């Protein structure tokens, strides 16, 4: 038995520019920027060596487990929901026995990038147990590539950057690479999180499907879709600047605008009940609201006046939703070795 490796990576709320992070769409809309904020609904992965070559996987949040006699025998046919982690283990694990436990605090399908945070944490834990150097850009590439294999549609980059670096990020996709800039000082973010409210609607969505629909329309040359991406790009540039100026009122306006642009492009991202809830929350004191995830998710992200938080929480819960913890994570990926 070896030391216990524990890796934790945050999820995120996306504020602007989602879907622009899917290659090669960013090349057609320069400067392509995605803005997000990491939150403490982390994915956590624990890995420990065990005698022999068998690998045991326990997915705590999904209440599922698998046992394989060795790495080359890894399959997910019996548990397709575990395909992502199974692929990561098959690609990145050392050829030895392992006990692996995963747990994502964000609800499945919440639209907060939980699967990507899980992929980053898993890749980091496996690198640590194998004695490989932990390089965040490399972990991001590994996690994104393997998740693309698992979900079978193109994936963007923004979720992995939030998971790896934490904080508030402007991720710029240029002609020769990706540049991540921190756009929120800790003091500002500590005050900003008092305005954040995250509401889980209990109706998980697969954001990749909506993103894929927009991707196809763009590749096919649909003029309305291309205009949509131009509007998303302009809004994302403005959002980055609003964060740099620490202008919460402007951030709220731009968050509303991002949602309006997306909803016009893909009406299925919302529903009459979601629209009704957003209107009620806005009347009760929310200054902005949008469905999480570039392609729609199971959560609403709101900016609120702090003194309206309790009233808004009660209203959301009466509508059948529940609020989730929403502390801003400024650490990003953390890997530690626990001596036992």
Secondary structure as GFF3:
##gff-version 3
##sequence-region A 1 340
A	DSSP	beta_strand	4	16	.	.	.	ID=ss1
A	DSSP	three_ten_helix	25	28	.	.	.	ID=ss2
A	DSSP	beta_strand	32	50	.	.	.	ID=ss3
A	DSSP	beta_strand	55	59	.	.	.	ID=ss4
A	DSSP	beta_strand	64	68	.	.	.	ID=ss5
A	DSSP	three_ten_helix	71	73	.	.	.	ID=ss6
A	DSSP	three_ten_helix	80	82	.	.	.	ID=ss7
A	DSSP	alpha_helix	83	92	.	.	.	ID=ss8
A	DSSP	beta_strand	97	104	.	.	.	ID=ss9
A	DSSP	alpha_helix	114	130	.	.	.	ID=ss10
A	DSSP	alpha_helix	136	151	.	.	.	ID=ss11
A	DSSP	alpha_helix	158	165	.	.	.	ID=ss12
A	DSSP	beta_strand	168	173	.	.	.	ID=ss13
A	DSSP	beta_strand	178	182	.	.	.	ID=ss14
A	DSSP	alpha_helix	186	192	.	.	.	ID=ss15
A	DSSP	three_ten_helix	193	195	.	.	.	ID=ss16
A	DSSP	beta_strand	196	200	.	.	.	ID=ss17
A	DSSP	alpha_helix	207	219	.	.	.	ID=ss18
A	DSSP	alpha_helix	223	244	.	.	.	ID=ss19
A	DSSP	alpha_helix	248	265	.	.	.	ID=ss20
A	DSSP	three_ten_helix	267	269	.	.	.	ID=ss21
A	DSSP	alpha_helix	272	283	.	.	.	ID=ss22
A	DSSP	beta_strand	286	291	.	.	.	ID=ss23
A	DSSP	beta_strand	299	304	.	.	.	ID=ss24
A	DSSP	three_ten_helix	306	308	.	.	.	ID=ss25
A	DSSP	alpha_helix	309	318	.	.	.	ID=ss26
A	DSSP	beta_strand	322	324	.	.	.	ID=ss27
A	DSSP	beta_strand	334	338	.	.	.	ID=ss28
###
